[in-house]
Amino acid sequence: MKKLFLPWRSLHHHPARTFILALLVCCLAFSVFSGSVLILSLRNGLYSLENRMGADVIAVPSTAKSKTNLEQMLLQGTTGYFYMDREKLDQIQATSGVLTASPQLFLASLRASCCSLPVQVIGFDPETDFTVRPWIAESYSGDLALLEVAVGSKVSAGVGEKIRIYENNCPVVARLAPTGTGLDTAVYCSMETVRHLLDAARSLGHDLKINGDPEDVISAVYIRVADGYDPEKVAADISLHIRKVDAVQTKRMFTGVSDSLSGIAGTVVWLVAAVWLLALAILILVFILMTRARRREFAVLRLAGMSRTMLRRMVLAESLLCSLPGALAGVGIGAAVLFPFNALIESMLGLPYLSPPAGLVILLAAATLLLSVGASSLAAMSAAARLSRVDPGTTLREGA
C-alpha cells in the first residue's frame, strides 16, 4: 500500500486530470468491446441462419414476391402468407437433381380478439421435414400433436402456456433455441394443425386467397439437391419448367446478407482501429503534457532520493489506478448498451444478429481490459522515459 500512496495522492489532488485520463481509456475500452461483440453477433447470426435452413433450394409461388418476401420473413420476422397448388410439390420432386423435397404451409395470425398476438405460423410435414424437426428435437423429444406448437425464442409464451390463434388455444410444448433471425418470432406446428387453423380463419371471415380445400395448398418447398448436381441449375430448372413457381438457391439468398455483413463488419473494424489509434495518441500526448507540467515535482522527488526506475514505476502506478476503472466502465457501458437492446439492433441493421455465448463475452471483456490498460501503460511509460532523462538540478534551476 505504501508504494501506491504517492500515485493515489497525486490522482486524488488532480481530479480533472484523473477524470480525463479515465474517460479516454473508457472510450477506448467501449469501442473495442462493443465493436468486437457487434461483429461476432452478426457473424453468429449469419452462421445460425445458414445452419438452420438446411436446404439447398427453396421454391415458392411467383406471387410471393408481390406479397411477403421469403427473405424478409426469414431475416426480419415479417408475417405473411402465400399459396400454390400442392401438385407443384410432385412436379418439384420429379425435377432432375432433387434428392428430398419437404413442403411448408404459412399462416399469419392477427392483432385481434381471435389471436393472442400477431405471429408467423409455419407448418411442416413431419414425415419429410429436415429443417424444423432437428431444431425442435434440441428442446422437445416428442411429436407435435394437433394444435400443439413450438415457439421461437422471441415469442412471449412459455412452455405449458397456450397461444390463441383464430379462436383455437394452442399449447406450447417447446421453446426453441435462438437464431438471431426472424425465425425466432415464428410459431411452428404440424401441417395438420396449420390446415385446421386455416379452416378456422376462413370460418371467421378472413380472406386468405385460397381457392378450394386447404388440403390442396402449400406455401414453400425446401429442397435438398443430390450429390453431383448444381443447386443453382436445379433452381433454374424448377423456375423455368414449373409454371408460377420461383426457386432460389439459399446460398444466393444469403449473398446479399453476407455482403451487407462484410460491409458493416469492415466499417466497424476501421472505426475501432481509428478510435484505438486516436485514443492511444491522445493518451501519449496527455501523459507527455502532464509530466512536463510536473517537472519540478519529479525533480524534487529525484533529489529526495527517488531513482529513475522508481519514478517510472510511480507514473505507471498512476496510469494503472486511473485506467483500470476507466476500462471497466467502458466494458460495462458497452455491455449495457448492446445486450439489453439486441432486438432493436437487429431491427435497425435488418441482418441476423445473435449475441456470442457468455464464455466468449467474458474472454472479450478480459482481452479489452488488458488492451486498454496496456495502451494506457504504454503511453505512461513513454512519457516517463522521456522525463527520466532530464537532469533534476537543471530543471529546478530553470524554474528558479
C-alpha positions in Angstrom: 0.0 0.0 0.0 2.9 2.4 0.7 4.0 2.0 -2.9 0.6 3.2 -4.1 0.4 6.2 -1.6 2.1 8.8 -3.8 0.3 7.7 -7.0 -3.0 7.7 -5.3 -2.4 11.0 -3.6 -1.4 12.6 -6.9 -4.5 11.4 -8.6 -6.7 12.5 -5.7 -5.3 16.0 -5.8 -5.8 16.4 -9.5 -9.3 15.2 -10.2 -9.7 16.9 -13.6 -6.6 15.3 -14.9 -7.6 11.9 -13.5 -11.1 12.2 -15.0 -9.8 13.0 -18.5 -7.4 10.0 -18.4 -10.1 7.7 -17.2 -12.5 9.0 -19.8 -10.0 8.4 -22.6 -9.5 4.8 -21.5 -13.2 4.3 -21.1 -13.8 5.4 -24.7 -11.0 3.1 -25.9 -12.5 0.1 -24.0 -16.0 0.9 -25.1 -15.1 1.0 -28.8 -13.0 -2.2 -28.7 -15.5 -4.2 -26.7 -18.7 -3.0 -28.5 -17.1 -3.4 -31.9 -15.9 -6.9 -31.2 -19.3 -8.0 -29.8 -21.2 -6.4 -32.7 -19.0 -8.1 -35.4 -19.3 -11.5 -33.6 -23.0 -11.2 -33.2 -23.5 -10.5 -36.9 -21.3 -13.4 -37.9 -23.1 -15.7 -35.4 -26.5 -14.7 -36.8 -25.5 -15.4 -40.4 -24.0 -18.8 -39.5 -27.1 -19.7 -37.4 -29.4 -18.8 -40.3 -27.4 -20.8 -42.8 -27.2 -23.8 -40.4 -31.0 -23.6 -39.6 -32.1 -23.5 -43.3 -30.6 -26.9 -44.2 -31.9 -26.6 -47.7 -30.1 -26.0 -50.9 -33.0 -24.6 -52.8 -36.4 -23.1 -51.7 -39.3 -22.9 -54.1 -42.2 -20.5 -53.6 -45.2 -19.3 -55.7 -44.4 -16.4 -58.0 -46.9 -14.3 -56.1 -44.6 -14.4 -53.0 -42.5 -11.6 -54.4 -45.6 -9.3 -54.7 -46.7 -10.3 -51.2 -44.4 -11.1 -48.3 -40.9 -11.8 -49.5 -39.5 -15.0 -48.1 -36.2 -13.3 -47.2 -38.0 -10.7 -45.2 -39.8 -13.4 -43.4 -36.6 -15.3 -42.5 -34.5 -12.3 -41.6 -36.9 -9.8 -40.1 -39.8 -11.9 -39.0 -42.3 -10.2 -41.3 -45.7 -12.0 -41.1 -47.4 -13.1 -44.3 -48.7 -15.9 -46.4 -48.8 -17.1 -50.0 -50.0 -20.3 -51.5 -49.7 -22.6 -54.5 -51.3 -25.9 -55.5 -49.9 -29.0 -53.8 -49.4 -30.6 -57.2 -46.4 -28.3 -57.6 -44.7 -30.5 -54.9 -44.9 -33.6 -57.2 -43.5 -31.6 -60.1 -40.6 -30.4 -58.0 -39.9 -33.9 -56.7 -39.8 -35.1 -60.3 -37.2 -32.5 -61.3 -33.7 -33.9 -62.1 -31.3 -33.4 -59.2 -33.9 -33.1 -56.4 -33.0 -35.6 -53.6 -35.5 -34.5 -50.9 -38.4 -32.1 -51.0 -40.4 -31.1 -48.0 -43.4 -28.7 -48.1 -44.3 -25.9 -45.6 -47.5 -24.1 -45.1 -47.7 -20.5 -43.8 -50.3 -18.6 -41.9 -50.2 -15.2 -40.2 -52.2 -14.6 -37.1 -53.7 -11.2 -36.4 -53.6 -8.5 -33.7 -57.3 -9.1 -32.9 -59.5 -10.8 -30.3 -59.3 -14.1 -32.1 -55.5 -14.2 -31.6 -53.2 -13.7 -28.6 -50.5 -12.0 -30.7 -49.6 -11.5 -34.4 -47.1 -14.2 -35.3 -46.0 -16.2 -38.3 -47.3 -19.7 -38.2 -45.2 -22.3 -40.1 -46.5 -25.8 -40.6 -44.1 -28.5 -41.7 -44.6 -32.1 -42.8 -43.1 -34.4 -40.0 -42.6 -37.2 -42.4 -40.3 -35.3 -44.9 -39.1 -32.3 -42.9 -35.3 -31.9 -42.5 -35.1 -28.2 -41.3 -37.6 -27.7 -38.4 -37.7 -31.1 -36.7 -34.0 -31.2 -35.9 -34.3 -27.8 -34.3 -37.3 -28.8 -32.2 -35.6 -32.0 -31.2 -33.0 -29.9 -29.3 -35.6 -29.0 -26.7 -38.5 -31.5 -27.2 -38.3 -35.2 -28.0 -41.9 -35.9 -28.9 -44.0 -35.3 -32.0 -46.3 -32.3 -32.2 -49.9 -33.4 -31.9 -52.9 -31.5 -33.3 -52.8 -27.8 -32.2 -49.5 -28.3 -30.3 -46.9 -25.7 -31.2 -43.2 -24.9 -30.7 -42.4 -21.2 -30.4 -39.3 -19.2 -31.3 -37.2 -17.7 -28.6 -38.7 -14.2 -29.0 -42.4 -15.3 -28.8 -43.8 -14.2 -25.5 -45.2 -17.5 -24.5 -43.5 -20.2 -22.3 -43.8 -24.0 -22.3 -47.1 -25.0 -20.7 -48.9 -21.8 -21.7 -51.3 -21.5 -24.6 -51.4 -19.2 -27.6 -54.8 -18.3 -29.0 -54.8 -18.5 -32.8 -58.1 -17.9 -34.6 -60.1 -18.9 -31.6 -58.0 -22.1 -31.0 -56.0 -22.5 -27.8 -52.7 -24.0 -28.9 -50.5 -25.5 -26.1 -46.8 -24.5 -26.2 -44.8 -27.7 -25.8 -41.3 -26.4 -26.8 -39.3 -23.2 -26.8 -36.6 -23.2 -29.5 -33.0 -22.0 -29.2 -32.4 -18.5 -30.5 -31.1 -18.0 -34.0 -30.8 -14.2 -34.1 -33.2 -14.1 -37.2 -36.9 -13.7 -38.0 -37.2 -17.5 -37.3 -37.2 -16.6 -33.6 -40.5 -14.8 -33.9 -42.4 -17.6 -35.5 -44.7 -20.5 -34.2 -44.1 -24.0 -35.6 -46.6 -26.8 -35.8 -47.6 -29.8 -37.9 -49.2 -29.4 -41.4 -52.4 -30.8 -39.9 -52.5 -28.0 -37.3 -52.0 -25.3 -39.9 -54.8 -26.6 -42.0 -57.1 -26.7 -39.0 -56.2 -23.1 -38.3 -56.7 -22.2 -41.9 -60.2 -23.5 -41.7 -60.8 -21.6 -38.5 -59.6 -18.4 -40.1 -61.9 -18.8 -43.0 -64.8 -19.6 -40.8 -64.2 -16.3 -39.0 -64.5 -14.5 -42.4 -60.8 -13.9 -43.1 -60.0 -14.0 -46.8 -56.7 -15.9 -47.2 -56.9 -16.1 -51.0 -57.2 -19.8 -51.1 -59.3 -21.4 -53.8 -60.6 -24.7 -52.7 -59.6 -27.0 -49.9 -56.6 -26.1 -47.6 -55.5 -29.7 -48.0 -54.6 -28.9 -51.6 -52.2 -25.9 -51.0 -48.7 -25.4 -49.7 -46.6 -22.3 -49.3 -43.0 -23.3 -49.9 -40.9 -26.4 -50.7 -37.5 -26.9 -49.1 -35.2 -28.9 -51.3 -32.0 -30.9 -50.9 -30.0 -31.4 -54.1 -28.5 -34.8 -54.8 -24.7 -35.1 -55.0 -23.2 -34.2 -58.3 -25.9 -31.6 -59.1 -25.5 -27.9 -59.1 -28.1 -26.3 -56.8 -28.2 -23.2 -59.0 -29.1 -25.2 -62.1 -31.7 -27.2 -60.2 -33.3 -23.9 -59.0 -33.2 -22.6 -62.6 -34.8 -25.8 -64.0 -37.7 -25.5 -61.4 -38.3 -21.8 -62.2 -38.2 -22.5 -65.9 -40.3 -25.6 -66.2 -42.9 -25.3 -63.4 -45.4 -22.6 -64.0 -46.0 -19.9 -61.4 -43.1 -21.2 -59.2 -39.9 -19.4 -58.4 -36.9 -21.3 -56.9 -33.9 -19.7 -55.4 -30.6 -21.2 -54.2 -30.3 -20.4 -50.5 -26.7 -19.6 -50.8 -27.6 -16.8 -53.3 -30.3 -15.6 -51.0 -27.7 -15.1 -48.3 -25.2 -13.4 -50.6 -26.7 -10.0 -50.1 -26.9 -10.6 -46.3 -23.2 -11.7 -46.3 -22.2 -8.7 -48.3 -24.0 -6.4 -46.0 -22.5 -8.1 -43.0 -19.0 -7.8 -44.5 -19.5 -4.1 -45.2 -20.7 -3.4 -41.7 -18.0 -5.5 -40.1 -15.3 -3.8 -42.2 -16.7 -0.4 -41.2 -16.7 -1.3 -37.5 -13.2 -2.7 -37.7 -11.9 0.6 -39.3 -13.8 2.6 -36.7 -12.4 0.6 -33.8 -8.9 0.8 -35.2 -9.3 4.6 -35.7 -10.6 5.1 -32.2 -7.9 3.0 -30.7 -5.1 4.8 -32.5 -6.6 8.2 -31.8 -7.1 7.3 -28.1 -3.5 6.0 -27.8 -2.1 9.1 -29.5 -4.1 11.4 -27.2 -3.1 9.3 -24.1 0.6 9.7 -25.0 0.1 13.4 -25.6 -1.8 13.9 -22.3 0.9 12.0 -20.4 3.7 14.0 -22.0 2.0 17.3 -21.2 1.1 16.1 -17.7 4.7 15.0 -17.0 6.1 18.3 -18.4 3.8 20.2 -16.1 5.1 18.1 -13.2 8.8 18.5 -14.0 9.6 20.4 -10.8 7.6 17.9 -8.7 9.5 15.0 -10.3 12.8 16.8 -9.9 12.2 17.3 -6.2 11.4 13.6 -5.8 14.6 12.7 -7.6 16.6 14.9 -5.3 14.8 13.4 -2.4 16.3 10.0 -3.4 13.8 8.6 -5.9 15.6 6.8 -8.7 14.6 6.9 -12.4 13.2 3.4 -12.0 11.1 4.4 -9.0 9.9 7.4 -10.8 8.8 5.4 -13.8 7.1 2.9 -11.5 5.2 5.8 -9.9 3.9 7.1 -13.2 3.0 3.5 -14.2 1.1 3.0 -11.0 -0.8 6.3 -11.6 -1.7 5.0 -15.0 -3.0 1.7 -13.7 -5.0 3.3 -10.9 -6.6 5.6 -13.4 -7.0 3.3 -16.5 -8.4 0.2 -14.8 -11.6 1.9 -13.6 -11.9 3.6 -16.9 -11.6 0.3 -18.8 -14.1 -1.4 -16.5 -16.5 1.4 -17.1 -16.1 1.2 -20.9 -16.7 -2.5 -20.9 -19.7 -2.1 -18.6 -21.2 0.7 -20.7 -20.7 -1.4 -23.8 -22.5 -4.4 -22.3 -25.3 -2.1 -21.0 -25.8 -0.6 -24.5 -25.6 -3.8 -26.5 -27.1 -6.8 -24.7 -30.5 -5.4 -23.4 -31.2 -4.0 -26.9 -30.4 -7.0 -29.1 -33.8 -6.9 -30.8 -33.6 -3.2 -31.5 -30.1 -3.6 -33.0 -31.2 -6.5 -35.2 -34.2 -4.5 -36.4 -32.1 -1.4 -37.2 -29.5 -3.4 -39.1 -32.0 -5.7 -40.8 -29.5 -8.5 -40.5 -29.3 -11.8 -38.5 -27.9 -10.9 -35.0 -27.1 -13.4 -32.3 -25.0 -12.5 -29.3 -21.9 -14.6 -28.6 -22.1 -17.1 -25.7 -21.3 -15.8 -22.1 -17.9 -17.5 -22.0 -16.7 -15.7 -25.2 -18.1 -12.4 -23.9 -16.1 -12.8 -20.7 -13.0 -13.5 -22.8 -13.6 -10.4 -24.9 -14.1 -8.3 -21.8 -10.8 -9.6 -20.3 -9.0 -9.0 -23.6 -10.4 -5.5 -23.8 -9.3 -4.7 -20.3 -5.8 -5.9 -21.0 -5.6 -4.0 -24.3 -7.0 -0.7 -22.8 -4.9 -0.8 -19.6 -1.8 -1.9 -21.7 -2.3 1.1 -24.1 -2.5 3.5 -21.1 0.6 1.9 -19.5 2.4 2.2 -22.8 1.6 5.9 -23.0 2.6 6.5 -19.4 5.9 4.6 -19.8 6.7 6.5 -23.0 6.2 9.8 -21.2 8.1 8.7 -18.1 11.1 7.5 -20.1 11.4 10.9 -21.7 11.2 12.7 -18.4 13.6 10.4 -16.6 16.4 11.6 -18.9 16.1 15.2 -17.7 18.6 16.3 -15.0 16.7 17.4 -11.8 19.2 20.1 -10.9 18.8 21.8 -14.2 15.1 21.6 -14.0 15.0 23.3 -10.6 17.4 26.0 -11.7 15.3 26.7 -14.8 12.2 27.2 -12.6 14.0 29.3 -10.0 
